[in-house]
Amino acid sequence: MTGTGNRGELSRRRFVEALSAAGVAGAFAGCTGDGGGSANGSGEGGANGSGGNADGSSNESSGNSGSATTVQLSGWAANNEESAFLQEVVGQFDENHEDITVDYDAIQSKYKQKLKTQLGAGNAPDTFYVKGEYFSSFASQDVLLELTSVAEGEGFDTDDFFQPILDAFRYDGTLYGIPKGFSTLQLYTNSTLWEEAGASEPKSWDDLRSGLEAVKSSTDVKAPMILQPNARAWYGLVFQNGGQILNDERDEAVFASKAGVEALEFLAGLKRDGLAAIPSDISASWQGAALGQKSVAAGITGPWAIPFLKAEHPDVNENTTVSHIPTPSGGTKATPAYTVSYSVSSNTDAPDASKTLVSYLTGKEGMKQWASKGIELSARKSHGDMQFYKENPRYKTHYEAGEWSKVVGYGVNSAAILNLLNPQLEAVMVGEKDPKPALETAQEKVNTEVLS
């Protein structure tokens, strides 16, 4: 629950104005999907550093002696099963924290818009999900509570997190969110078609092109590979090739570098030479559908494709291999990642109890319980040997890439940047523009119209 105050009113007004101007691009299921689906408050707590006492209880009073503090928790749920499981996890928290009661309410549609409105009005939930893509837009407007005390809590161990995933929720060096999980993009191949073509698992860009050429000449697929005409795959390839999207200060776009141009030339070359198609070319809504229909033999997508293929195309699922995205010669491993935090409203009436809840949900046991269902990948490195990953090696491939992941995000102005970048990328992928001038145009517009 939230309170009021002149400073809070100013911050909320600035927040609404800023986000209304920029908006937020992308809508993903879970951490993401690909068509299928901070006022700085210290909130110091007790000795365990999680916003509570050493035994994990809260210091807060609910206003009635002997009553529990209520923490409002909100997020979205891809389906009823996910919502029910989080409710189960929250129920276990309640059983172990008699002084805190969690009121969980899943928002089923237009989550970001509703949360933005609630934060602006001062009646946001105490604890809620924030996507990495728009985290900076929220943190920059002083609506998130600092969570340093959670990170420094006894036994919490932030070194156990994949650092790229944890660092996605730092703003100006301060932590305003703790990852609840993440997803990465990987290369999915139909092993039957790949073997029919005599191709082996590709490790490099050259290997991938050669394999797709073999698939094209040896099978009757509509296209060897499916690619989205946007920044989805290109983002990771830029980093693989030694480039960046923004400079280290995140105040200048630098994606039209040699590395960025070469990455786009590689993808555009696959499309130009008939080795890849965009969804509209083959009447497929997204990568999973194209793979399931055997329209393609390869696609770059996330772990949400696995349950889709199991349910809708079990025969194809049995022959679908997941491997790391190939890298360029002399390049490094990098893959796009999507992550979501548990964050706390800077205007909450229950900062200590909210921090205790976040610490529980993202601690080693809480996150292991959540990740054991495959709803999201665990953001903790110590969970690599958990039974779920032993039994589901394709998820393990996604998981281990957290070490070299690049969380998708374009800073405070993500939406505005993507609104200028994506049309240029699409123009390249449909053959209307060449990569270099397209990226130079987008970069100039971003730097002069957004970041100047």
Sine and cosine of phi, psi and omega as CSV:
sin_phi,cos_phi,sin_psi,cos_psi,sin_omega,cos_omega
0.00,0.00,0.37,-0.93,-0.10,-0.99
-0.83,-0.56,0.41,-0.91,0.07,-1.00
-0.95,-0.33,-0.33,-0.94,-0.03,-1.00
-0.74,-0.67,0.08,-1.00,-0.01,-1.00
0.33,-0.94,0.46,-0.89,-0.05,-1.00
-0.88,0.48,-0.67,0.74,0.00,-1.00
-0.90,0.44,-0.66,0.75,0.03,-1.00
-0.89,0.45,-0.63,0.77,0.00,-1.00
-0.89,0.45,-0.67,0.74,0.01,-1.00
-0.90,0.43,-0.70,0.71,-0.01,-1.00
-0.89,0.45,-0.68,0.73,-0.01,-1.00
-0.90,0.43,-0.63,0.78,0.00,-1.00
-0.91,0.41,-0.69,0.73,0.04,-1.00
-0.88,0.48,-0.64,0.77,-0.02,-1.00
-0.88,0.48,-0.76,0.65,-0.01,-1.00
-0.89,0.46,-0.68,0.73,-0.01,-1.00
-0.89,0.46,-0.69,0.73,-0.04,-1.00
-0.92,0.40,-0.72,0.69,-0.04,-1.00
-0.96,0.29,-0.49,0.87,0.05,-1.00
-0.91,0.41,-0.58,0.82,0.00,-1.00
-0.95,0.30,-0.62,0.78,-0.11,-0.99
-1.00,-0.06,-0.64,0.77,-0.11,-0.99
0.94,0.35,-0.04,-1.00,0.05,-1.00
-0.68,-0.74,0.79,-0.61,-0.03,-1.00
-1.00,0.08,0.51,-0.86,0.15,-0.99
1.00,-0.02,0.61,-0.80,0.11,-0.99
-0.65,-0.76,0.87,-0.50,-0.11,-0.99
-0.81,-0.59,0.48,-0.88,0.11,-0.99
-1.00,0.06,0.74,-0.67,-0.06,-1.00
0.92,0.38,-0.76,-0.65,0.08,-1.00
-0.91,0.41,-0.61,0.79,0.07,-1.00
-0.19,-0.98,-0.08,-1.00,0.11,-0.99
-0.37,-0.93,0.14,-0.99,0.03,-1.00
-0.76,-0.65,0.73,0.69,0.04,-1.00
0.96,-0.27,-0.29,0.96,0.15,-0.99
-0.98,-0.18,-0.49,0.87,-0.05,-1.00
0.28,-0.96,0.00,0.00,0.00,0.00
0.00,0.00,0.99,-0.14,0.19,-0.98
-0.84,0.55,0.64,-0.77,-0.09,-1.00
-0.98,0.20,0.99,-0.16,0.05,-1.00
-0.95,-0.32,0.75,-0.66,0.00,-1.00
-0.97,0.24,-0.60,0.80,0.06,-1.00
0.79,0.61,0.66,0.75,-0.08,-1.00
-0.84,0.54,0.64,-0.76,0.03,-1.00
-0.89,-0.45,-0.53,-0.85,-0.07,-1.00
-1.00,0.06,-0.36,-0.93,-0.16,-0.99
-0.92,0.40,-0.37,0.93,-0.04,-1.00
-0.99,0.10,-0.06,1.00,0.10,-0.99
0.96,0.29,0.14,0.99,-0.05,-1.00
-0.97,-0.24,0.23,0.97,0.00,-1.00
1.00,-0.01,0.23,0.97,0.01,-1.00
-0.63,-0.77,-0.22,-0.98,0.04,-1.00
-0.99,0.12,0.07,-1.00,-0.06,-1.00
-0.87,0.49,-0.43,0.90,0.01,-1.00
-1.00,0.00,0.11,0.99,0.03,-1.00
1.00,-0.01,-0.01,1.00,0.00,-1.00
-0.99,0.13,0.20,-0.98,-0.08,-1.00
-0.99,-0.14,0.48,-0.88,0.08,-1.00
-1.00,0.05,-0.15,0.99,-0.17,-0.98
-0.98,0.18,0.45,-0.90,0.10,-0.99
-0.95,-0.30,0.62,-0.79,0.01,-1.00
-1.00,0.04,-0.04,1.00,-0.03,-1.00
0.97,-0.24,-0.32,0.95,0.06,-1.00
-0.84,-0.54,0.84,-0.55,-0.02,-1.00
-0.83,0.56,0.77,-0.63,0.03,-1.00
1.00,0.05,-0.09,1.00,-0.01,-1.00
-1.00,-0.02,0.44,-0.90,0.01,-1.00
-0.99,0.16,0.50,-0.87,0.12,-0.99
-0.98,0.22,0.73,-0.68,0.02,-1.00
-0.99,-0.10,0.77,-0.64,0.08,-1.00
-0.92,-0.39,0.83,-0.55,0.07,-1.00
-1.00,0.08,0.82,-0.57,0.01,-1.00
-0.88,-0.47,0.76,-0.65,0.00,-1.00
-0.68,-0.73,0.47,-0.88,0.06,-1.00
-0.17,-0.99,-0.21,-0.98,0.10,-1.00
-0.93,-0.36,0.19,-0.98,0.07,-1.00
-0.65,-0.76,0.77,-0.64,-0.01,-1.00
-0.93,0.38,-0.46,0.89,0.00,-1.00
-0.35,-0.94,0.12,-0.99,-0.04,-1.00
-0.91,0.42,-0.53,0.85,0.00,-1.00
-0.89,0.45,-0.69,0.72,0.01,-1.00
-0.89,0.45,-0.70,0.72,0.01,-1.00
-0.88,0.47,-0.68,0.73,-0.02,-1.00
-0.91,0.42,-0.60,0.80,-0.02,-1.00
-0.94,0.35,-0.65,0.76,0.06,-1.00
-0.89,0.45,-0.62,0.79,0.05,-1.00
-0.88,0.48,-0.59,0.80,0.04,-1.00
-0.91,0.42,-0.70,0.72,0.02,-1.00
-0.89,0.45,-0.69,0.73,0.02,-1.00
-0.90,0.44,-0.60,0.80,0.04,-1.00
-0.88,0.48,-0.62,0.79,0.04,-1.00
-0.93,0.38,-0.59,0.81,0.09,-1.00
-0.87,0.49,-0.73,0.68,0.00,-1.00
-0.84,0.54,-0.66,0.76,-0.03,-1.00
-0.89,0.46,-0.51,0.86,-0.05,-1.00
-0.99,-0.12,-0.01,1.00,-0.02,-1.00
-0.68,-0.73,0.99,0.11,-0.09,-1.00
-0.91,0.42,-0.36,0.93,-0.04,-1.00
-1.00,-0.01,0.04,1.00,0.00,-1.00
-0.75,-0.67,0.71,-0.70,0.12,-0.99
-0.86,-0.51,0.78,-0.62,-0.02,-1.00
-0.99,-0.17,0.80,-0.60,0.07,-1.00
-0.97,-0.26,0.98,-0.20,-0.07,-1.00
-1.00,-0.09,0.78,-0.63,0.01,-1.00
-0.70,-0.72,0.92,-0.39,0.01,-1.00
-1.00,0.09,0.74,-0.67,0.09,-1.00
-1.00,-0.09,0.88,-0.47,-0.18,-0.98
-1.00,0.07,-0.32,0.95,-0.02,-1.00
-0.50,-0.87,0.45,-0.89,0.04,-1.00
0.78,0.63,0.71,0.71,-0.10,-1.00
-0.86,0.52,-0.79,0.62,-0.08,-1.00
-0.87,0.49,-0.69,0.72,-0.01,-1.00
-0.89,0.46,-0.68,0.74,-0.01,-1.00
-0.92,0.38,-0.66,0.75,0.01,-1.00
-0.91,0.42,-0.66,0.75,0.03,-1.00
-0.85,0.53,-0.70,0.72,0.01,-1.00
-0.90,0.44,-0.68,0.73,0.00,-1.00
-0.90,0.44,-0.68,0.73,0.01,-1.00
-0.90,0.43,-0.64,0.77,0.01,-1.00
-0.92,0.40,-0.55,0.83,-0.02,-1.00
-1.00,0.07,-0.18,0.98,0.00,-1.00
0.99,0.13,0.29,0.96,0.01,-1.00
-0.82,-0.57,0.59,0.81,0.01,-1.00
-0.95,0.31,0.37,-0.93,0.14,-0.99
-0.86,0.50,0.30,-0.95,0.03,-1.00
-0.93,0.36,-0.70,0.72,-0.07,-1.00
-0.77,-0.63,0.64,-0.77,-0.10,-0.99
-0.36,-0.93,0.23,-0.97,0.06,-1.00
-0.98,0.18,0.58,-0.81,0.18,-0.98
-0.69,-0.72,0.82,-0.57,0.03,-1.00
-0.96,0.26,0.57,-0.82,0.03,-1.00
-0.86,0.51,-0.52,0.85,-0.04,-1.00
-0.87,0.49,-0.58,0.81,-0.04,-1.00
-0.88,-0.47,0.20,0.98,0.00,-1.00
-0.81,0.58,-0.74,0.67,-0.06,-1.00
-0.87,0.49,-0.56,0.83,0.02,-1.00
-0.89,0.45,-0.57,0.82,0.03,-1.00
-0.98,0.20,-0.76,0.65,-0.08,-1.00
-0.87,0.49,-0.58,0.81,-0.05,-1.00
-0.94,0.35,-0.25,0.97,-0.05,-1.00
-0.96,-0.27,0.30,0.95,0.13,-0.99
0.88,0.48,0.57,0.82,0.01,-1.00
-0.95,-0.32,0.00,1.00,0.00,-1.00
-0.91,-0.41,0.57,-0.82,0.00,-1.00
-1.00,0.06,0.66,-0.75,0.07,-1.00
-0.89,0.45,0.69,-0.72,-0.05,-1.00
-0.89,-0.45,0.46,0.89,0.01,-1.00
-0.85,0.53,-0.64,0.77,-0.04,-1.00
-0.91,0.40,-0.49,0.87,0.09,-1.00
-0.92,0.39,-0.74,0.68,-0.03,-1.00
-0.88,0.47,-0.53,0.85,-0.05,-1.00
-1.00,-0.04,0.08,1.00,-0.02,-1.00
-0.90,0.43,0.52,-0.85,-0.02,-1.00
-0.86,0.52,0.82,-0.58,0.05,-1.00
0.99,0.16,-0.04,1.00,-0.05,-1.00
-0.95,0.30,-0.66,0.75,0.17,-0.99
0.87,0.49,0.98,0.20,0.04,-1.00
-0.93,0.36,-0.33,0.94,0.06,-1.00
-0.91,0.41,-0.30,0.95,0.00,-1.00
-0.97,0.23,-0.26,0.97,0.00,-1.00
-0.99,0.16,0.51,-0.86,0.26,-0.97
-0.89,0.46,0.88,-0.47,-0.15,-0.99
-0.88,0.47,-0.61,0.79,0.05,-1.00
-0.87,0.50,-0.53,0.85,-0.02,-1.00
-0.97,0.26,-0.70,0.72,0.03,-1.00
-0.91,0.42,-0.69,0.72,-0.07,-1.00
-0.92,0.40,-0.30,0.96,0.04,-1.00
-0.89,0.46,-0.32,0.95,-0.05,-1.00
-0.93,-0.36,0.46,0.89,0.17,-0.99
-0.98,-0.22,0.65,-0.76,0.09,-1.00
-0.76,-0.65,0.84,-0.54,-0.10,-1.00
0.79,0.61,0.61,0.79,0.08,-1.00
1.00,0.09,-0.07,1.00,-0.05,-1.00
-0.95,-0.32,0.62,-0.78,-0.06,-1.00
-1.00,0.06,0.83,-0.56,0.01,-1.00
-0.84,-0.54,0.22,0.98,0.04,-1.00
-0.25,-0.97,0.47,-0.89,0.09,-1.00
-0.87,-0.49,0.77,-0.63,-0.04,-1.00
-0.86,0.50,0.70,-0.71,0.13,-0.99
-0.99,-0.12,-0.15,0.99,0.00,-1.00
0.30,-0.95,-0.04,-1.00,0.01,-1.00
-0.33,-0.95,0.14,-0.99,0.11,-0.99
-0.67,-0.74,0.47,-0.88,0.12,-0.99
-0.81,-0.59,0.36,-0.93,0.13,-0.99
-1.00,-0.02,0.64,-0.77,0.04,-1.00
-0.65,-0.76,0.14,-0.99,0.01,-1.00
-1.00,0.02,0.86,-0.51,0.08,-1.00
-0.98,-0.20,0.76,-0.65,0.04,-1.00
-0.75,-0.66,0.57,-0.82,0.14,-0.99
-0.99,0.14,0.97,-0.24,-0.13,-0.99
-0.89,0.45,-0.51,0.86,0.02,-1.00
-0.90,0.44,-0.75,0.67,0.01,-1.00
-0.93,0.38,-0.61,0.79,-0.01,-1.00
-0.90,0.43,-0.69,0.72,0.01,-1.00
-0.94,0.34,-0.59,0.81,0.05,-1.00
-0.86,0.52,-0.54,0.84,0.00,-1.00
-1.00,0.09,-0.08,1.00,-0.02,-1.00
0.96,0.27,0.38,0.93,-0.03,-1.00
-0.99,-0.14,0.55,-0.84,0.04,-1.00
-0.97,-0.25,0.19,-0.98,-0.01,-1.00
-0.85,0.53,0.84,-0.55,-0.07,-1.00
-0.97,0.24,0.70,-0.71,0.05,-1.00
-0.95,-0.30,-0.43,0.90,-0.05,-1.00
-0.83,-0.56,0.20,-0.98,0.08,-1.00
-0.86,0.51,-0.65,0.76,0.01,-1.00
-0.90,0.44,-0.65,0.76,0.05,-1.00
-0.87,0.49,-0.67,0.74,-0.02,-1.00
-0.89,0.45,-0.72,0.69,0.02,-1.00
-0.88,0.48,-0.70,0.72,0.00,-1.00
-0.89,0.46,-0.67,0.74,0.02,-1.00
-0.90,0.44,-0.66,0.75,0.01,-1.00
-0.92,0.38,-0.58,0.81,0.07,-1.00
-0.89,0.46,-0.65,0.76,0.02,-1.00
-0.92,0.40,-0.65,0.76,0.04,-1.00
-0.89,0.46,-0.67,0.74,-0.02,-1.00
-0.88,0.48,-0.64,0.77,-0.08,-1.00
-1.00,0.09,-0.27,0.96,-0.13,-0.99
-0.91,-0.42,-0.15,0.99,-0.04,-1.00
-0.77,-0.64,0.10,-1.00,-0.02,-1.00
-0.94,-0.35,0.49,0.87,0.04,-1.00
-0.90,0.43,0.40,-0.91,0.05,-1.00
-0.91,0.41,-0.59,0.81,0.07,-1.00
-0.40,-0.92,0.57,-0.82,0.00,-1.00
-0.88,0.47,-0.57,0.82,-0.10,-1.00
-0.60,-0.80,0.44,-0.90,0.11,-0.99
-0.93,-0.38,0.69,-0.72,0.04,-1.00
-0.74,-0.67,0.59,-0.81,0.10,-0.99
-0.99,0.10,0.62,-0.78,0.00,-1.00
-0.99,0.10,0.80,0.60,0.00,-1.00
-0.53,-0.85,-0.30,-0.95,-0.11,-0.99
-0.99,0.13,0.01,1.00,-0.17,-0.98
-0.81,0.58,-0.89,0.45,-0.03,-1.00
-0.98,0.19,-0.61,0.79,-0.05,-1.00
-0.84,0.55,-0.61,0.79,-0.03,-1.00
-0.78,0.62,-0.78,0.63,-0.02,-1.00
-0.93,0.36,-0.60,0.80,-0.02,-1.00
-0.91,0.43,-0.53,0.85,0.05,-1.00
-0.87,0.50,-0.73,0.68,0.00,-1.00
-0.93,0.36,-0.62,0.78,0.07,-1.00
-0.83,0.57,-0.59,0.81,-0.10,-0.99
-1.00,0.01,0.16,0.99,0.07,-1.00
1.00,-0.02,0.17,0.99,-0.03,-1.00
-0.98,-0.20,-0.06,-1.00,0.06,-1.00
-0.64,-0.77,0.28,-0.96,0.09,-1.00
-1.00,0.01,-0.76,0.65,0.10,-1.00
-0.87,-0.49,0.35,-0.94,0.06,-1.00
-0.95,0.32,0.08,-1.00,-0.08,-1.00
-0.88,0.48,-0.51,0.86,0.01,-1.00
-0.99,0.15,-0.17,0.99,0.02,-1.00
0.88,0.48,0.50,0.87,0.04,-1.00
-0.88,-0.48,0.18,0.98,0.04,-1.00
-0.50,-0.86,0.74,-0.67,0.08,-1.00
-0.98,0.21,0.72,-0.70,-0.03,-1.00
-0.73,-0.68,0.36,0.93,-0.11,-0.99
-0.97,0.25,-0.18,0.98,0.04,-1.00
-1.00,0.05,0.39,0.92,0.05,-1.00
-0.94,0.33,0.12,-0.99,0.06,-1.00
-0.84,0.55,-0.65,0.76,-0.01,-1.00
-0.90,0.44,-0.68,0.73,0.00,-1.00
-0.92,0.39,-0.66,0.75,0.01,-1.00
-0.91,0.41,-0.70,0.71,0.00,-1.00
-0.89,0.47,-0.62,0.78,0.02,-1.00
-0.89,0.45,-0.68,0.74,0.00,-1.00
-0.95,0.30,-0.57,0.82,0.06,-1.00
-0.88,0.47,-0.62,0.79,0.01,-1.00
-0.89,0.46,-0.75,0.66,-0.01,-1.00
-0.92,0.40,-0.69,0.72,0.00,-1.00
-0.90,0.43,-0.55,0.83,0.03,-1.00
-0.91,0.42,-0.61,0.79,0.06,-1.00
-0.89,0.46,-0.68,0.74,0.01,-1.00
-0.92,0.38,-0.71,0.71,-0.04,-1.00
-0.88,0.48,-0.61,0.79,-0.09,-1.00
-1.00,-0.03,0.23,0.97,0.06,-1.00
0.96,0.28,0.32,0.95,0.00,-1.00
-0.99,-0.10,-0.18,0.98,0.03,-1.00
-0.53,-0.85,0.42,-0.91,0.04,-1.00
-0.72,-0.69,0.42,-0.91,0.15,-0.99
-1.00,-0.04,0.33,-0.94,-0.11,-0.99
-0.78,0.63,-0.66,0.75,-0.04,-1.00
-0.91,0.41,-0.39,0.92,0.01,-1.00
-0.93,0.36,-0.50,0.87,-0.15,-0.99
-0.84,-0.55,0.28,0.96,0.04,-1.00
0.82,0.57,0.71,0.71,0.04,-1.00
-0.86,-0.51,0.69,-0.73,-0.04,-1.00
-0.97,0.24,-0.51,0.86,0.01,-1.00
-0.29,-0.96,0.03,-1.00,-0.10,-0.99
-0.87,0.50,-0.70,0.71,-0.02,-1.00
-0.87,0.50,-0.66,0.75,0.02,-1.00
-0.91,0.42,-0.67,0.74,0.00,-1.00
-0.90,0.44,-0.65,0.76,0.05,-1.00
-0.91,0.41,-0.70,0.71,-0.03,-1.00
-0.89,0.45,-0.57,0.82,0.01,-1.00
-0.99,0.13,-0.01,1.00,-0.05,-1.00
0.87,0.49,0.47,0.88,0.08,-1.00
-0.97,0.24,-0.42,0.91,0.01,-1.00
-0.69,-0.72,0.23,-0.97,0.05,-1.00
-0.95,-0.32,-0.10,1.00,-0.04,-1.00
-0.41,-0.91,0.45,-0.90,0.07,-1.00
-0.23,-0.97,0.44,-0.90,0.05,-1.00
-0.97,-0.23,0.90,-0.44,-0.06,-1.00
-0.47,-0.88,-0.11,-0.99,-0.09,-1.00
-0.93,-0.37,-0.03,-1.00,-0.10,-1.00
-0.92,0.39,-0.22,0.98,0.08,-1.00
-0.91,0.41,-0.29,0.96,0.04,-1.00
-0.95,0.32,-0.42,0.91,-0.07,-1.00
-0.91,0.41,-0.81,0.59,0.03,-1.00
-0.90,0.44,-0.51,0.86,0.05,-1.00
-0.89,0.45,-0.75,0.66,-0.01,-1.00
-0.91,0.42,-0.63,0.77,0.03,-1.00
-0.86,0.51,-0.67,0.74,-0.08,-1.00
-0.99,0.16,-0.65,0.76,-0.15,-0.99
-0.99,-0.16,-0.48,0.88,-0.06,-1.00
-0.63,-0.78,0.91,0.41,-0.09,-1.00
-0.86,0.50,-0.52,0.86,0.01,-1.00
-0.93,0.38,-0.68,0.73,0.04,-1.00
-0.93,0.37,-0.64,0.77,0.00,-1.00
-0.82,0.57,-0.65,0.76,-0.03,-1.00
-0.88,0.47,-0.39,0.92,-0.06,-1.00
-0.91,-0.42,0.37,0.93,0.00,-1.00
-0.98,-0.18,0.82,-0.57,0.00,-1.00
-0.97,-0.26,0.62,-0.79,0.07,-1.00
-0.90,-0.43,0.81,-0.58,0.01,-1.00
-0.67,-0.74,0.26,-0.97,-0.02,-1.00
-0.93,0.36,0.54,-0.84,-0.02,-1.00
-0.88,0.47,0.78,-0.62,0.00,-1.00
-0.84,0.54,0.48,-0.88,-0.02,-1.00
-0.91,-0.41,0.40,-0.92,0.03,-1.00
-0.96,0.28,0.33,-0.94,0.06,-1.00
-0.86,0.52,0.81,-0.58,-0.02,-1.00
0.98,0.18,0.05,1.00,-0.03,-1.00
-1.00,0.01,-0.13,-0.99,-0.01,-1.00
-0.80,-0.60,0.33,-0.94,0.05,-1.00
-0.92,0.38,0.69,-0.72,0.10,-0.99
-0.28,-0.96,0.62,-0.79,0.05,-1.00
-0.57,-0.82,0.58,-0.81,0.07,-1.00
-0.89,0.45,0.63,-0.78,0.05,-1.00
-0.75,-0.66,0.48,-0.88,0.04,-1.00
-0.79,-0.61,0.72,-0.69,-0.06,-1.00
-0.62,-0.79,0.34,-0.94,-0.04,-1.00
-0.72,-0.69,0.65,-0.76,0.01,-1.00
-0.96,-0.27,0.33,-0.94,0.40,-0.92
-1.00,-0.05,0.86,-0.51,0.05,-1.00
-0.82,-0.57,0.24,-0.97,-0.07,-1.00
-0.83,-0.56,0.66,-0.75,0.05,-1.00
-0.90,0.44,0.70,-0.71,0.05,-1.00
-0.93,0.37,-0.22,0.97,-0.05,-1.00
-0.97,-0.25,0.23,0.97,-0.05,-1.00
-0.92,0.40,0.52,-0.85,0.14,-0.99
-1.00,0.06,-0.13,0.99,-0.10,-1.00
-0.76,-0.65,0.87,0.49,-0.05,-1.00
-0.90,0.44,-0.67,0.75,-0.04,-1.00
-0.92,0.40,-0.73,0.68,0.00,-1.00
-0.91,0.42,-0.61,0.79,0.02,-1.00
-0.90,0.43,-0.66,0.75,0.03,-1.00
-0.92,0.40,-0.61,0.79,0.05,-1.00
-0.88,0.48,-0.66,0.75,0.03,-1.00
-0.90,0.44,-0.72,0.69,0.00,-1.00
-0.88,0.48,-0.67,0.74,0.02,-1.00
-0.87,0.50,-0.65,0.76,0.01,-1.00
-0.92,0.39,-0.75,0.67,-0.09,-1.00
-0.92,0.39,-0.49,0.87,-0.05,-1.00
-0.96,-0.29,0.05,1.00,0.08,-1.00
-0.94,0.34,0.07,-1.00,-0.09,-1.00
-0.87,0.49,-0.68,0.73,-0.04,-1.00
-0.98,0.21,-0.68,0.73,0.00,-1.00
-0.89,0.46,-0.70,0.72,0.00,-1.00
-0.94,0.34,-0.57,0.82,0.04,-1.00
-0.89,0.46,-0.67,0.75,0.02,-1.00
-0.88,0.47,-0.69,0.72,-0.01,-1.00
-0.91,0.41,-0.71,0.70,-0.06,-1.00
-0.95,0.31,-0.34,0.94,-0.07,-1.00
-0.91,0.41,-0.28,0.96,0.01,-1.00
-1.00,-0.06,-0.10,0.99,-0.01,-1.00
0.98,0.22,0.20,0.98,0.01,-1.00
-0.92,0.39,-0.66,0.75,0.10,-0.99
-0.60,-0.80,0.27,-0.96,0.10,-0.99
-0.99,0.16,0.61,-0.79,0.08,-1.00
-0.93,0.38,0.66,-0.75,0.03,-1.00
-1.00,0.05,0.06,1.00,-0.03,-1.00
-0.97,-0.23,0.74,-0.68,-0.05,-1.00
-0.93,0.38,-0.46,0.89,-0.05,-1.00
-0.95,0.32,-0.13,0.99,-0.03,-1.00
-1.00,-0.04,0.11,0.99,-0.03,-1.00
-0.89,0.46,-0.41,0.91,-0.02,-1.00
-0.98,-0.19,0.21,0.98,0.01,-1.00
-0.92,0.39,0.46,-0.89,-0.13,-0.99
-0.84,0.54,-0.59,0.81,-0.04,-1.00
-0.85,0.52,-0.68,0.74,-0.02,-1.00
-0.96,0.28,-0.48,0.88,0.08,-1.00
-0.92,0.40,-0.60,0.80,-0.04,-1.00
-1.00,0.06,-0.25,0.97,-0.06,-1.00
-0.73,-0.68,0.97,0.25,-0.10,-1.00
-0.89,0.47,-0.42,0.91,0.03,-1.00
-0.92,0.38,-0.63,0.78,0.10,-0.99
-0.91,0.42,-0.59,0.81,0.01,-1.00
-0.88,0.48,-0.60,0.80,0.04,-1.00
-0.88,0.47,-0.70,0.71,0.06,-1.00
-0.88,0.47,-0.69,0.73,-0.08,-1.00
-0.89,0.45,-0.75,0.66,-0.11,-0.99
-0.92,0.39,-0.33,0.94,0.04,-1.00
-0.96,0.29,-0.13,0.99,0.08,-1.00
-0.85,0.53,-0.47,0.88,-0.03,-1.00
-0.89,0.46,-0.59,0.81,-0.04,-1.00
-0.88,-0.47,0.39,0.92,-0.05,-1.00
-0.96,0.27,0.38,-0.92,0.11,-0.99
-0.83,-0.56,0.97,-0.26,-0.07,-1.00
-0.91,0.41,0.79,-0.62,-0.04,-1.00
-0.94,0.34,0.84,-0.54,0.02,-1.00
-0.01,-1.00,0.55,-0.83,-0.06,-1.00
-0.83,-0.55,0.49,0.87,0.04,-1.00
0.99,0.17,-0.31,-0.95,-0.06,-1.00
-0.86,0.52,-0.51,0.86,-0.11,-0.99
-0.96,-0.27,0.59,0.81,-0.09,-1.00
-0.80,0.61,-0.75,0.66,-0.08,-1.00
-0.90,0.44,-0.71,0.70,-0.03,-1.00
-0.90,0.44,-0.62,0.78,0.01,-1.00
-0.92,0.40,-0.72,0.69,0.00,-1.00
-0.90,0.43,-0.54,0.84,0.03,-1.00
-0.90,0.43,-0.42,0.91,0.04,-1.00
-1.00,-0.08,-0.53,0.85,-0.07,-1.00
-0.99,0.17,-0.75,0.67,-0.11,-0.99
-0.86,0.51,-0.65,0.76,0.04,-1.00
-0.87,0.49,-0.56,0.83,0.02,-1.00
-0.94,0.33,-0.64,0.77,0.04,-1.00
-0.91,0.42,-0.65,0.76,0.03,-1.00
-0.90,0.44,-0.66,0.76,0.02,-1.00
-0.87,0.50,-0.59,0.81,0.04,-1.00
-0.93,0.37,-0.72,0.70,-0.09,-1.00
-0.94,0.34,-0.36,0.93,0.07,-1.00
-0.99,-0.13,0.11,0.99,0.10,-0.99
0.99,0.11,0.26,0.97,-0.03,-1.00
-1.00,0.01,-0.39,0.92,-0.02,-1.00
-0.65,-0.76,0.38,-0.92,0.10,-0.99
-1.00,0.05,0.46,-0.89,-0.08,-1.00
-0.84,0.54,-0.75,0.67,-0.11,-0.99
-0.88,0.47,-0.82,0.58,0.01,-1.00
-0.90,0.44,-0.53,0.85,0.01,-1.00
-0.90,0.43,-0.72,0.69,0.00,-1.00
-0.93,0.36,-0.60,0.80,0.03,-1.00
-0.90,0.43,-0.63,0.77,0.05,-1.00
-0.89,0.46,-0.74,0.67,0.00,-1.00
-0.89,0.45,-0.69,0.73,-0.03,-1.00
-0.89,0.45,-0.70,0.72,0.01,-1.00
-0.88,0.47,-0.68,0.73,0.01,-1.00
-0.90,0.43,-0.68,0.74,0.01,-1.00
-0.88,0.47,-0.71,0.71,-0.06,-1.00
-0.94,0.33,-0.54,0.84,-0.04,-1.00
-1.00,-0.03,-0.54,0.84,-0.09,-1.00
-0.99,-0.17,-0.36,0.93,-0.08,-1.00
-0.89,-0.46,-0.74,0.67,-0.16,-0.99
-0.99,-0.15,-0.09,1.00,-0.05,-1.00
-0.96,0.28,0.00,0.00,0.00,0.00
